Each structure stands twice: as C-alpha cells, then as structure tokens.
Amino acid sequence: MHSFEHDSDTSRTVFGTGTVSRVADELRRMGGRRALVLSTPGQRGLATLVAGVLGDATAGVFDGAVAHTPVEVTEVALARATEVGADSVVSVGGGSTTGLGKALAARTGMPHLVVPTTYAGSEVTSLLGETAGGEKVTRTGPEILPQVVLYDVALTTSLPWPVTVTSAVNAMAHAVEALYAPDRTADTDDLASRSLGTLADGLSALQSDADDLDARADLLLGAWLAGRCLATVTMGLHHKLCHTLGGSFGLPHAATHTVVLPHAMAHNAPAAPAAMATAAASLGVDDAPSGLQALVARLGGPTDLHRLGFELADVPRAADLATARPYPNPRPVEHDGIVGLLTHATEGTTIPAPAPTTPARTATPQIEENR
C-alpha cells in the first residue's frame, strides 16, 4: 500500500489510508484556524464527516460546488465564507469542488487544503478553469495552487464504478498530452509513463475485484502523477476540446474526457509517433488510441458524445470555439480536422488499429553464370 509525504517549496502532499484524521493538523500547519468546507451537493455527507474531524476549526459547510466552476457559484460561496468568518478553505471531493476552492483562494488569498475523492489530478496544479458567459476560460497563477493535498485511499472506496472509470481516464489525459507537450522533459515523460501504467493496472485490477484497496491506491497514485504532469507542462488539443464541450455545451467533465481522449490521440498520432509509442507501451496495448478506446469499452465507460447530450448539429460551433485562439499542439489545429474529430467522437466511431507493417522483401541477387 502506498504511503508517503512529499513537500516542495509551494505545496505539501500527504498520501495514505486513514490520513483524513490528520486534516486538522495539516490545516493548522498551513495557517488555517476556521475553514469553510466545500463539496458538491452529492458529497455533503463526506464534507460533514471532514467538518467533524476538524471540530472547532470548522467555520461552516458550503455544498454548492458544480462542474466547470461557474463564476456565479463562486460569488455565492464567497458570501458564505464572509458570513461565517472563514480564514481558510477545505475542498472535499473531485475536480468541481477543487475548482471552487481554487477560485475562492485566488480571490481572497485564503490557504487551501484539498481532500480528493476522485482522480482529477487538478488538486496539485496552479490551473483554474472558470465558466462565465457560456465559455470556460483557464488561467494560472501561484495563488491558485492549494497548499496541502491530503489523499486518503479509504475515502475513494465508495466511488461508483462508472465515475471511477471516467475519472481515471480523465487523469490519463493529463499524462498523454504531457508526452507530446512542447515543454516536455525527460522527467515529465517518466511521470506520464508511470501514471498511465499505474492507472491502467489499477482499473483492470479493480474491475476484477471491487474490494481491492491496493488497486484504489494505484488509481489515486496514478492520478497524483498525472496531476504533476498537468502542473508542469502545456496541454494541447484534447484539453481545449474538453473545456469547450464542458464550458459551452454543459457536458460532464470526466465523461467527456473519456470519450474524446482516444479520438484526440488518433488525430495527433501522425505528428507524435514517439509519444503514442510510449503511451501504448505504458498502457500495455499495441496501439495507443484504439487500445485505450477498447479499454474504455471493456470497462463499461462512455464511447460517444451523443450519449452525453452532444449532437452532430453542435459540431460546427464547437469547432469554431476550439479553433478561435491558437495553442500548442503537435498537429496543426484546423477547423476541418476538428470537425472530423468531433463527428467521430459524437457518433462513437471505432478507431481502427493500424495494419501491421510487413518488412519489404529484399530481392535475391541473381548471379550470372559464366558461360
């Protein structure tokens, strides 16, 4: 079972089982005395549990976090923080709650502690995506990075299987795009490769045994590694598409990542063969895009955007939004190409595995006899 502490100049990670018991100590370590505990409505019970562990250090609970961090929800949470006299924030749950905590911390300067219960990975980054006016915009800054992340494997055991699958593939997306990022390094390549392998192994093991705590630990570790990739290098086309589909069309975050990632990989594969070869080896498949899509299908995850509420009629507008501003990507981002990618993702087109290459035969030299 994985158990460790990791400290850097700007943040601290505590990883293990039963670590939520340390939340009050970690809050005090970072200077918090009265924390507003955040969650989504569905995680209210878990937020209440954490508030109970914090005891007198709890200023109140706000359970209104929603996906894609709409600014109007942030304003309500800010008012709640002021009302209860909070001097710090504790986010409990997945990426939606972490995003809200980041938004509050960025606006107020309050220290932020995250207790992740999914595999989002965003808890270790200084990235914040906020939705306003029907568009999701991402920004970065040191004020956004949470000071402490407290991983407790035991808190992930009740995560439903469909969410487990999509959340883990969401984490894989950070690792995949790190492999072809323009600012990638040998260190990020190693993090990405380890993340993909750990996540794939964890999903396969957990599918075989839903009570496998070691598999849950692998998934959480893989998500941490993927988050470190996301924190270090520049993301490309895949993340841009998912921000567009989530922020402008209201699609669910992790499920959208799960559908789009294999198609984005297939789109970029001709321009990033080395990255795809590394991804394939890490995932244990012959071909990364088709192999990942097959893995998702085998695990029962979503494979088409139509099931998530996206229509073919929406494709042109989504392509317009996704190509409106330039961003780094190994293959040039062109409108027609994005239309094709999104059409395939909407319909759930099966990605074909490349045909095996046959080495060219060398002609047998003809030796002319002397006559």
Summary of the structure (lengths in Angstrom):
residues: 371
radius of gyration: 22.1
end to end distance: 78.2
largest distance: 106.5
contacts: 1331
relative contact order: 0.10
helix: 57%
strand: 13%
